[in-house]
Amino acid sequence: MSGTTVTETEAGSGGAVRATTIVDCDVHPLIGDVADLRPFMSSRAARRVFGEQVQVYARDPNRSPHPTSGLRLDARTPSGGAPGSDPAFALEQWIDRYEIAAAILIPVQAGIVIPWGDEDTGVEFLRAMNRYFLERWTGLDPRYRVTISVSPYNVPAAVAEIERYADTPGVAGVFIPAAGVGLGRSHYYPLYEAAQRYGMPIVLHPTGAEGNLAEAPRLAGGLPDSYPERHAMLLQPGQAILASMIFGGIFERFPSLSLVLSEYGTTWAAPMAWRMDNAWEQGDRSLAALPKPPSEYVNRNVRFTTQPLDEPPEAAMLGEFLELLDAGRTLMFSSDYPHWDTDEPRYILNSRLPAELRRRIAVETALECFGDRLGLTAA
């Protein structure tokens, strides 16, 4: 690997994690005015998108009111812009302040295209987003590492985008805004093959469309009545994604493919793996077409992120869940900056997580998952 050096902890592998050892696997860049994408789009697509006002967010704000629009009020830019819309200010407030070695950018605004009927315009919109973030964010500072957004509907276009940016510095992986097409379907095979070929992890993350917009993943029980209900249920899309990809044989067909499930929670993952193993064991294995128990694919191919970190009533319980998850192998730190529930790195790593897991969660598992795409050198 080349680039920034990742240092040791202050007191060895069991000591407090120094900020320069941190890879933040979930930072959200925002386009405060989506009209800024106009220069990156054809006149036809720009007219299609900007003929009327386009929302900044994927969710419908009338469905379930969201506290502070989901963003930190103190993260508004010096010019009064939306939190996360100024890469220089984000450096000052977050990256420099906590000496983040690498920040993986997940542009959740890509979820805007999920209900669009004009597939070609959606593809062009996502392509414009990628150009925008590569130019404005990774072009500003190499610590920013963007996941390129690709269409969940037009797989040939998604493959072309992967091939376009496979060797581009600053590209960390592939973000698919999850829609109504099951991620274990053969529909996605060419996309997964391209991602595996170029060593680009697939990153999945809630967009705001879940349980909210047409063509988006649904939540059990129908439309949620409130934001807390919806937020508590976000583990459901994560579980559905995991089961679809495992039982769809994705990791048997593409054994080197990495999947990152970000912000879906973690404490459900181990019981979910047990449940899948039990179903595989008791059912007809030939129907599942899996030669190995599902939990083996989870341990080998799937990684989770810390935010939102579940907080049981007794601190010791969290350690037990992390042990069941094999967190030293499967869990990576994430902050969710600049959302309202951002996790402060040093507090989470040094006060909430067991000492023996800190360096693994802070940096080592991310290095193993994203490799050279982080631009870091392991000390």
VOSESE-159001 format. One record per residue (C-alpha): residue in three letters; y, z, x. Coordinates in steps of 0.05 Angstrom, whole numbers, plus 5000, padded with zeros to 4 digits. Layout:
N
NODE    aa   north     up   east
NODE   ALA       Y      Z      X
...
! end
This chain:
379
NODE    aa   north     up   east
NODE   MET    5000   5000   5000
NODE   SER    5072   4990   5021
NODE   GLY    5138   5020   5001
NODE   THR    5160   5091   4986
NODE   THR    5117   5145   5018
NODE   VAL    5085   5196   4972
NODE   THR    5088   5263   5005
NODE   GLU    5042   5324   5001
NODE   THR    5055   5384   4958
NODE   GLU    5097   5441   4985
NODE   ALA    5039   5488   4991
NODE   GLY    4979   5442   4997
NODE   SER    4937   5413   4940
NODE   GLY    4941   5477   4900
NODE   GLY    5015   5490   4909
NODE   ALA    5077   5472   4870
NODE   VAL    5087   5397   4863
NODE   ARG    5149   5373   4899
NODE   ALA    5189   5323   4858
NODE   THR    5178   5266   4908
NODE   THR    5104   5267   4892
NODE   ILE    5114   5248   4819
NODE   VAL    5098   5183   4785
NODE   ASP    5126   5183   4715
NODE   CYS    5080   5139   4673
NODE   ASP    5123   5135   4611
NODE   VAL    5198   5120   4615
NODE   HIS    5230   5079   4560
NODE   PRO    5284   5029   4576
NODE   LEU    5325   5009   4516
NODE   ILE    5365   4948   4498
NODE   GLY    5425   4979   4463
NODE   ASP    5446   4913   4433
NODE   VAL    5389   4864   4424
NODE   ALA    5440   4809   4423
NODE   ASP    5440   4817   4499
NODE   LEU    5375   4778   4497
NODE   ARG    5410   4716   4470
NODE   PRO    5422   4685   4539
NODE   PHE    5347   4690   4554
NODE   MET    5327   4653   4490
NODE   SER    5328   4582   4465
NODE   SER    5382   4564   4414
NODE   ARG    5329   4556   4360
NODE   ALA    5298   4625   4372
NODE   ALA    5366   4658   4380
NODE   ARG    5389   4628   4314
NODE   ARG    5325   4652   4281
NODE   VAL    5332   4723   4307
NODE   PHE    5406   4734   4307
NODE   GLY    5424   4698   4243
NODE   GLU    5424   4768   4213
NODE   GLN    5428   4838   4242
NODE   VAL    5365   4857   4280
NODE   GLN    5346   4930   4286
NODE   VAL    5342   4963   4354
NODE   TYR    5280   5001   4334
NODE   ALA    5212   4980   4310
NODE   ARG    5208   5031   4254
NODE   ASP    5241   5027   4186
NODE   PRO    5290   5086   4186
NODE   ASN    5285   5091   4110
NODE   ARG    5211   5107   4112
NODE   SER    5214   5175   4147
NODE   PRO    5280   5201   4175
NODE   HIS    5275   5216   4249
NODE   PRO    5312   5271   4287
NODE   THR    5370   5242   4328
NODE   SER    5339   5173   4320
NODE   GLY    5285   5198   4368
NODE   LEU    5331   5198   4429
NODE   ARG    5364   5253   4471
NODE   LEU    5437   5261   4453
NODE   ASP    5453   5281   4525
NODE   ALA    5424   5215   4549
NODE   ARG    5478   5173   4518
NODE   THR    5510   5131   4572
NODE   PRO    5579   5145   4601
NODE   SER    5606   5087   4559
NODE   GLY    5575   5116   4496
NODE   GLY    5516   5069   4495
NODE   ALA    5447   5085   4470
NODE   PRO    5403   5131   4512
NODE   GLY    5360   5091   4560
NODE   SER    5404   5030   4557
NODE   ASP    5439   5038   4624
NODE   PRO    5391   5034   4684
NODE   ALA    5443   5062   4732
NODE   PHE    5455   5124   4688
NODE   ALA    5380   5134   4679
NODE   LEU    5374   5135   4755
NODE   GLU    5427   5189   4759
NODE   GLN    5402   5232   4701
NODE   TRP    5327   5225   4711
NODE   ILE    5300   5187   4771
NODE   ASP    5347   5215   4824
NODE   ARG    5352   5284   4794
NODE   TYR    5277   5294   4795
NODE   GLU    5264   5248   4855
NODE   ILE    5214   5207   4816
NODE   ALA    5175   5163   4864
NODE   ALA    5159   5110   4812
NODE   ALA    5176   5104   4738
NODE   ILE    5133   5060   4694
NODE   LEU    5177   5027   4641
NODE   ILE    5146   5018   4572
NODE   PRO    5192   4977   4528
NODE   VAL    5172   5003   4459
NODE   GLN    5224   4958   4426
NODE   ALA    5171   4904   4433
NODE   GLY    5143   4932   4368
NODE   ILE    5201   4899   4332
NODE   VAL    5161   4835   4329
NODE   ILE    5100   4864   4294
NODE   PRO    5120   4846   4223
NODE   TRP    5154   4780   4241
NODE   GLY    5124   4718   4209
NODE   ASP    5154   4670   4260
NODE   GLU    5102   4676   4315
NODE   ASP    5137   4629   4364
NODE   THR    5202   4668   4358
NODE   GLY    5165   4733   4370
NODE   VAL    5135   4705   4434
NODE   GLU    5203   4682   4458
NODE   PHE    5235   4748   4440
NODE   LEU    5183   4786   4482
NODE   ARG    5191   4736   4539
NODE   ALA    5266   4749   4538
NODE   MET    5254   4824   4539
NODE   ASN    5212   4816   4602
NODE   ARG    5265   4775   4637
NODE   TYR    5319   4824   4616
NODE   PHE    5283   4886   4643
NODE   LEU    5261   4853   4707
NODE   GLU    5332   4830   4720
NODE   ARG    5371   4892   4698
NODE   TRP    5322   4948   4715
NODE   THR    5272   4931   4769
NODE   GLY    5325   4887   4800
NODE   LEU    5369   4948   4807
NODE   ASP    5320   4997   4838
NODE   PRO    5248   4988   4863
NODE   ARG    5227   5054   4833
NODE   TYR    5229   5021   4765
NODE   ARG    5163   4988   4749
NODE   VAL    5160   4950   4684
NODE   THR    5101   4936   4639
NODE   ILE    5111   4865   4612
NODE   SER    5107   4859   4536
NODE   VAL    5061   4807   4507
NODE   SER    5046   4783   4436
NODE   PRO    4987   4815   4400
NODE   TYR    4981   4751   4358
NODE   ASN    4989   4693   4407
NODE   VAL    4939   4706   4462
NODE   PRO    4950   4640   4500
NODE   ALA    5023   4658   4505
NODE   ALA    5005   4728   4528
NODE   VAL    4959   4700   4582
NODE   ALA    5015   4653   4605
NODE   GLU    5063   4713   4611
NODE   ILE    5012   4752   4652
NODE   GLU    5002   4693   4698
NODE   ARG    5078   4683   4703
NODE   TYR    5089   4754   4728
NODE   ALA    5024   4772   4762
NODE   ASP    5054   4768   4831
NODE   THR    5124   4790   4813
NODE   PRO    5147   4854   4849
NODE   GLY    5162   4910   4801
NODE   VAL    5110   4891   4749
NODE   ALA    5062   4949   4736
NODE   GLY    5019   4926   4678
NODE   VAL    5015   4895   4609
NODE   PHE    5042   4927   4546
NODE   ILE    5012   4904   4480
NODE   PRO    5050   4928   4418
NODE   ALA    4990   4947   4377
NODE   ALA    4987   4909   4311
NODE   GLY    4935   4901   4256
NODE   VAL    4886   4861   4300
NODE   GLY    4833   4909   4328
NODE   LEU    4839   4913   4403
NODE   GLY    4764   4908   4411
NODE   ARG    4761   4839   4379
NODE   SER    4742   4776   4417
NODE   HIS    4811   4751   4399
NODE   TYR    4836   4788   4461
NODE   TYR    4783   4767   4511
NODE   PRO    4827   4716   4548
NODE   LEU    4883   4768   4553
NODE   TYR    4836   4821   4582
NODE   GLU    4805   4771   4630
NODE   ALA    4874   4753   4657
NODE   ALA    4894   4827   4663
NODE   GLN    4829   4843   4700
NODE   ARG    4836   4783   4745
NODE   TYR    4905   4804   4768
NODE   GLY    4892   4879   4769
NODE   MET    4942   4895   4714
NODE   PRO    4926   4956   4671
NODE   ILE    4932   4948   4596
NODE   VAL    4982   4999   4569
NODE   LEU    4983   5020   4496
NODE   HIS    5037   5065   4467
NODE   PRO    5065   5080   4397
NODE   THR    5123   5035   4379
NODE   GLY    5148   5067   4315
NODE   ALA    5115   5014   4273
NODE   GLU    5050   5055   4262
NODE   GLY    5043   5077   4190
NODE   ASN    5111   5046   4178
NODE   LEU    5113   4970   4180
NODE   ALA    5071   4913   4153
NODE   GLU    5018   4887   4202
NODE   ALA    5022   4952   4242
NODE   PRO    4966   5003   4251
NODE   ARG    4958   5047   4189
NODE   LEU    4952   5122   4185
NODE   ALA    4898   5155   4143
NODE   GLY    4927   5179   4077
NODE   GLY    4977   5122   4073
NODE   LEU    5051   5124   4088
NODE   PRO    5072   5192   4116
NODE   ASP    5123   5231   4076
NODE   SER    5162   5257   4136
NODE   TYR    5172   5249   4210
NODE   PRO    5132   5312   4229
NODE   GLU    5072   5286   4189
NODE   ARG    5076   5219   4224
NODE   HIS    5086   5249   4293
NODE   ALA    5026   5295   4284
NODE   MET    4983   5236   4263
NODE   LEU    4998   5191   4322
NODE   LEU    4931   5210   4353
NODE   GLN    4898   5168   4298
NODE   PRO    4920   5100   4326
NODE   GLY    4899   5124   4395
NODE   GLN    4830   5142   4370
NODE   ALA    4824   5076   4334
NODE   ILE    4845   5036   4396
NODE   LEU    4794   5074   4439
NODE   ALA    4737   5066   4390
NODE   SER    4752   4992   4378
NODE   MET    4754   4976   4452
NODE   ILE    4693   5018   4470
NODE   PHE    4648   4993   4414
NODE   GLY    4676   4923   4420
NODE   GLY    4644   4923   4489
NODE   ILE    4710   4909   4525
NODE   PHE    4694   4951   4585
NODE   GLU    4624   4924   4591
NODE   ARG    4651   4853   4590
NODE   PHE    4710   4870   4634
NODE   PRO    4686   4927   4678
NODE   SER    4747   4930   4723
NODE   LEU    4798   4931   4667
NODE   SER    4840   4994   4662
NODE   LEU    4868   5020   4597
NODE   VAL    4925   5071   4593
NODE   LEU    4934   5107   4527
NODE   SER    5004   5135   4531
NODE   GLU    5033   5186   4483
NODE   TYR    4974   5189   4436
NODE   GLY    4957   5260   4459
NODE   THR    4899   5284   4500
NODE   THR    4861   5343   4471
NODE   TRP    4825   5299   4421
NODE   ALA    4797   5253   4475
NODE   ALA    4737   5294   4498
NODE   PRO    4711   5310   4428
NODE   MET    4722   5237   4410
NODE   ALA    4679   5216   4469
NODE   TRP    4625   5264   4447
NODE   ARG    4628   5236   4376
NODE   MET    4622   5165   4401
NODE   ASP    4564   5184   4446
NODE   ASN    4528   5216   4388
NODE   ALA    4539   5156   4343
NODE   TRP    4514   5110   4399
NODE   GLU    4454   5154   4412
NODE   GLN    4433   5160   4339
NODE   GLY    4450   5089   4318
NODE   ASP    4420   5023   4337
NODE   ARG    4443   5012   4409
NODE   SER    4430   4938   4403
NODE   LEU    4482   4935   4348
NODE   ALA    4534   4969   4392
NODE   ALA    4512   4924   4450
NODE   LEU    4529   4980   4499
NODE   PRO    4479   4996   4555
NODE   LYS    4516   5060   4573
NODE   PRO    4542   5118   4532
NODE   PRO    4614   5109   4509
NODE   SER    4637   5169   4550
NODE   GLU    4619   5133   4614
NODE   TYR    4667   5077   4598
NODE   VAL    4721   5127   4580
NODE   ASN    4714   5163   4646
NODE   ARG    4712   5098   4686
NODE   ASN    4764   5054   4650
NODE   VAL    4810   5096   4608
NODE   ARG    4869   5140   4629
NODE   PHE    4914   5185   4587
NODE   THR    4983   5213   4597
NODE   THR    5009   5284   4590
NODE   GLN    5066   5275   4540
NODE   PRO    5064   5302   4487
NODE   LEU    5026   5360   4519
NODE   ASP    4989   5398   4466
NODE   GLU    5006   5472   4467
NODE   PRO    4951   5517   4440
NODE   PRO    4969   5589   4420
NODE   GLU    4937   5614   4485
NODE   ALA    4954   5581   4551
NODE   ALA    4882   5587   4576
NODE   MET    4858   5542   4520
NODE   LEU    4896   5483   4549
NODE   GLY    4860   5491   4615
NODE   GLU    4793   5489   4578
NODE   PHE    4812   5425   4542
NODE   LEU    4834   5394   4608
NODE   GLU    4768   5412   4640
NODE   LEU    4730   5379   4583
NODE   LEU    4773   5317   4591
NODE   ASP    4760   5316   4667
NODE   ALA    4836   5314   4672
NODE   GLY    4835   5311   4748
NODE   ARG    4806   5242   4740
NODE   THR    4834   5216   4674
NODE   LEU    4904   5246   4663
NODE   MET    4971   5223   4690
NODE   PHE    5040   5254   4684
NODE   SER    5090   5224   4634
NODE   SER    5158   5248   4611
NODE   ASP    5175   5203   4552
NODE   TYR    5247   5199   4576
NODE   PRO    5297   5190   4542
NODE   HIS    5265   5212   4476
NODE   TRP    5283   5277   4443
NODE   ASP    5219   5312   4466
NODE   THR    5224   5291   4539
NODE   ASP    5180   5334   4585
NODE   GLU    5215   5361   4647
NODE   PRO    5170   5343   4706
NODE   ARG    5170   5407   4748
NODE   TYR    5162   5452   4688
NODE   ILE    5102   5414   4661
NODE   LEU    5068   5404   4728
NODE   ASN    5082   5473   4758
NODE   SER    5083   5518   4698
NODE   ARG    5037   5487   4646
NODE   LEU    4982   5454   4687
NODE   PRO    4929   5487   4730
NODE   ALA    4946   5488   4804
NODE   GLU    4883   5451   4825
NODE   LEU    4901   5392   4780
NODE   ARG    4975   5384   4796
NODE   ARG    4973   5332   4851
NODE   ARG    4920   5291   4816
NODE   ILE    4960   5289   4752
NODE   ALA    5027   5280   4786
NODE   VAL    5010   5221   4830
NODE   GLU    4939   5209   4854
NODE   THR    4908   5184   4789
NODE   ALA    4968   5138   4778
NODE   LEU    4959   5110   4847
NODE   GLU    4886   5096   4832
NODE   CYS    4903   5064   4765
NODE   PHE    4963   5021   4783
NODE   GLY    4949   5012   4858
NODE   ASP    4998   4971   4898
NODE   ARG    5038   4956   4836
NODE   LEU    5072   5023   4843
NODE   GLY    5100   5003   4911
NODE   LEU    5080   5070   4941
NODE   THR    5044   5092   5003
NODE   ALA    4997   5151   4998
NODE   ALA    5012   5201   5054
! end
